[in-house]
């Protein structure tokens, strides 16, 4: 009986150590695989320096570069005008702040996304909340002219519907936010 117990202990010990050894082996293989992948990436990087990638570079999206702060006074039917500040931000986000030119008039804020149409030279503002989509004609890098909801030019003097980028005009009145 003692011989049987001794043999059983030896077998159990052998099984225990072989299980531990086999459990340890895959971790070692994974570490080797990770090291090989790292070496392959390093080798690929060293070859990239010698390769000209200009043939497959993605075209640059111009709307990502078209941002800044535009401001101006827009016409108003029942006041002297509406002070407007339009911030075209990165990632095609915008903030439009308007304030009627009245004493103690409150500012109105509108946030949303803008899109750029290079063919029609327009910027389209799409608000987050239920509100009308606004369109502006891009006169040049520093000038936006407000359009009607259908995309046509406003009737009358175009200067009355103009927003100018802050870095293109020397004297200006700016909203403080």
Buried (B, 14 or more C-beta within 10 A) or exposed (E): EEEEEEEEEEEEEEEEEEEEEEEEEEEEEEEEEEEEEEEEEEEEEEEEEEEEEEEEEEEEEEBEEBBBBBBBBBBBEEEEBBBBBBBBEEEBBBBBBBBBEEEEEEEEEBBBEBEBEEEEEBBBBBBEEEEEEBBBBBBEEBBBBBBEEEEEEBEEEBEBBBBBBBEEEEEEEEBEE
